[in-house]
């Protein structure tokens, strides 16, 4: 299929399918990384993988994708604002509204449900203690989970479910929400020519920092996010088009390059290999993957059954991110009741996968998608409202 027909098909879908593919990779990395909680007895086959690879880098891939997608969604409005400044509320509030409706309803639901598990379905103890679970949930709802978990790991506050990390994934969601609360303010006041240089400087400062998993600074890393934003600002420019990797139309070569990059991301984050530049290297590798996806030419994977499956995972990656740890706990509790003392890895994994698919589809259709659409409608009404008589914006 030629390039123009591929582009037409991507436009018809309304989504960049290579970005969806990367979302799927990111969530599959995360599900596998956290499976240590499901296979709590230290399954040898699972542990053997971690002697070579680590998969916490899935979060950094999510960060880079997020920065790219969010900036792309804001580009037209930002460029319009640069040409003719908008009032701040008209620029930022619709964005915040979309974010809140897109993320909060599902996040709040899955922060609260595990509390019920801790109260009423916890014979095995997989859901942890009730009081720490309440505090974990409060930090998740208040968007301060990264501060919360730093306090528990490094300052001995004793207010987390250490060992039952059902809500630990919320640290990255809180970091993103804090970032995206500030980002429209930066966009509103920054000079357009200086913005890429400011973002690049923030990336360069972070890249060499030593940020091993669960160290305090690790919960506040933003270099992958910023790289995604820079890629979005670059997309569509002549220099971006000039270096398009057209050689990747050759499928065998594309397969080698993409699998090589994914293996590199996993290998760099292996537990034995955490060094000074590890997290920065992961951010750069994620940036390369998102750069390849930015062309929306199916460079990462050809269309077909495999990519449709990955697209399903990618579309539900946020839901899967929210539910996977509670599902792992639920699976442990079910097996503890049905077969006490039996540690059967295939059975645990199959049960968790079936529950995850069911919950993911239900949450996506009943909670995530309807709330996302409601947020879009509200934001569109805000943008369509009459402008005030005098618009005041920053000098350019």
Secondary structure, 3 states (H helix, E strand, C coil): CCHHHHHHHHHHHCCCHHHHHHHHHHHHHHHHHCHHHHCCCCCHHHHHHCCCCCCCCHHHHHHHHHHHHHHHHHHHHHHHHHHCCCCHHHHHHHHHHHHHHHHHHHHHHHHHHHHHHHHHCCCCCCCCCHHHHHHHHHHHHCCCHHHHHHHHHHCCCCCCCCCCCCCCCHHHHHHHHHHHHHHHHHHHHCCHHHHHHHHHHHHHHHHCCCCCCCCHHHHHCCHHHHHHHHHHHHCCCHHHHHCCCHHHHCHHHHHHHHHHHHHHHHHHCCHHHCCCCHHHHHHHHHHHHHHHHCCCCCCCCCCCHHHHHHHHHHHCHHHHHHHHHHHHHHHHHHHHHHCCCCCCHHHHHHHHHHHHHHHHHHHHHHHHHHHHHHHHHHHHHHHHCCCCCCCCCCCC
